[in-house]
């Protein structure tokens, strides 16, 4: 489990962007999100053997449950992680010194998250761009992501993956 979360979180983004703000409507961020882009100043964040493809978020009170779908050596793996909201709207803390912070979102098409991890005495951060769609990659959210990470240097654009599609199919009620 630790290696999977590390692969989803590792990296350093030298951007300290504005948060989505106190008016963030957390209920609107629940649901399926496919990873489309990752920004980091360290190549270690981009060289992980276990690749995050998608998240399915659910909210219960002040607890955020993240169901993550990974691609690893040609197979799909899922993991559930439960975190609780901190005193900042849109910022959740998870066991093992991990955090997810909603940086920007339009709720319907994209969200940009900053994932943080304290590991081996160091703080790591990575910015990730997600869409609700299995196909759309270059909408207005992508350009916002590029704007926020212009000085970062390293980018990874996600491949279309079957693990994201499987997570969407099993997590949404009714036909997909």
Secondary structure, 3 states (H helix, E strand, C coil): CHHHHHHHHCCCCCCCCCCCCCCCCHHHHCEEEEEEEEEECCHHHHCCCEEEEEEEEEEECCEEEEEEEEEECCEEEEEEEEEEECCCCCEEEECCCEEEEEEEECCCCEEEEEEEEEECCEEEEEEEEEECCCCCCCCHHHHHHHHHCCCCCEEEECCCCHHHHHHHHHHCCCCC
